[in-house]
Amino acid sequence: MRFIYNDEILKPRRKSLRKSETDTERVLWKYLRNKRFYGIKFLRQYSVGPYILDFYCPQARLAIELDGGGHAETDQKIYDLDRTRYLRDKDIKVIRFWNNDVIKNTEAVLEKIKKKIQIEE
């Protein structure tokens, strides 16, 4: 792979994912976009190596992944574990949330993100 970050080969897929965002992504992005979350920049559908992250904060080196029910399947769990290992090897922290939590407990999700980034008020 030529580029570790936002490889041009993955650009069409990233663009497609942004255009077809899920309801859950839309909810969380409302809080993270345009530095609305404590003035911190987040990117959506950002690629690192072969993986496209739902959200990425370069300042905190934090990947945020939103998981639907398919992520409970064994094959998907293995894929997610490999992906997390790869990102951690690149010094990127990973935090995962179930879609249901983002929709029903948005404030709790935002609080967990805040703690992971270690924002102090």
C-alpha positions in Angstrom: 0.0 0.0 0.0 1.5 3.3 -1.0 -0.2 5.5 1.5 -1.0 4.6 5.1 -3.5 7.5 5.4 -6.3 8.1 2.9 -4.9 6.0 0.1 -6.2 7.2 -3.2 -7.3 3.6 -4.1 -9.9 3.8 -1.3 -11.2 7.2 -2.2 -14.2 6.0 -4.2 -15.2 3.7 -1.3 -14.8 6.5 1.3 -16.9 8.8 -0.8 -19.6 6.2 -1.2 -19.7 5.5 2.5 -20.0 9.3 3.2 -22.9 9.5 0.8 -24.7 6.5 2.3 -24.2 7.3 5.9 -26.3 5.3 8.4 -28.7 7.0 10.8 -26.3 6.3 13.6 -23.4 7.9 11.8 -25.6 10.9 11.1 -26.5 11.3 14.8 -22.9 11.2 16.0 -21.6 13.3 13.2 -24.0 16.1 14.2 -21.9 16.4 17.4 -18.5 15.8 16.0 -18.4 17.8 12.8 -16.9 21.3 12.3 -15.0 21.1 15.6 -18.3 21.2 17.6 -16.9 18.7 20.1 -14.6 20.8 22.4 -13.0 22.4 19.3 -11.5 19.1 18.3 -11.3 18.1 14.6 -12.9 14.8 13.6 -12.9 13.3 10.1 -15.4 10.7 8.9 -14.8 7.8 6.6 -11.0 8.2 6.9 -8.7 5.4 5.9 -5.7 4.1 7.7 -3.9 1.4 5.8 -6.6 -1.0 4.3 -9.3 0.1 6.8 -11.9 2.8 6.5 -12.7 4.3 9.9 -16.2 5.6 10.8 -14.6 8.6 12.5 -11.1 9.6 13.2 -9.6 12.3 15.4 -6.0 13.0 14.3 -5.2 15.2 17.3 -6.0 12.3 19.8 -5.1 9.5 17.4 -8.6 8.1 18.1 -10.7 5.9 15.9 -14.4 5.7 16.6 -16.3 2.7 15.2 -20.1 2.2 15.2 -21.2 -1.4 15.2 -24.6 -2.9 14.2 -25.8 -6.4 15.0 -23.5 -8.0 12.4 -20.5 -7.2 14.6 -21.7 -9.8 17.1 -21.1 -12.6 14.5 -17.9 -14.6 15.0 -16.3 -13.8 11.6 -17.0 -10.1 12.1 -15.5 -10.2 15.6 -12.3 -11.7 14.3 -12.1 -9.0 11.5 -12.8 -6.3 14.1 -10.0 -7.7 16.4 -7.5 -7.8 13.5 -8.5 -4.2 12.6 -8.1 -3.0 16.1 -4.7 -4.7 16.4 -3.5 -3.1 13.1 -4.6 0.4 14.3 -3.0 0.0 17.7 0.2 -1.0 16.0 -0.1 2.4 14.3 -0.5 4.1 17.7 -4.2 4.7 17.1 -6.7 4.1 20.0 -10.0 2.5 19.1 -13.3 3.0 20.8 -16.4 1.1 19.7 -20.1 1.8 20.3 -23.2 -0.2 19.4 -25.5 1.7 17.1 -28.3 1.3 19.7 -26.2 3.1 22.3 -25.5 6.0 20.0 -29.2 6.5 19.2 -30.6 5.9 22.8 -27.7 7.1 25.0 -26.0 9.8 22.9 -24.8 11.8 25.9 -23.2 8.8 27.5 -21.4 8.0 24.2 -20.1 11.6 24.0 -18.9 11.4 27.6 -17.0 8.2 26.8 -15.4 9.9 23.8 -14.5 12.9 26.0 -12.8 10.7 28.6 -10.9 8.7 25.9 -9.6 12.0 24.5 -8.9 13.2 28.1 -10.6 16.5 27.8 -10.6 18.5 31.0 -13.1 21.3 31.6 
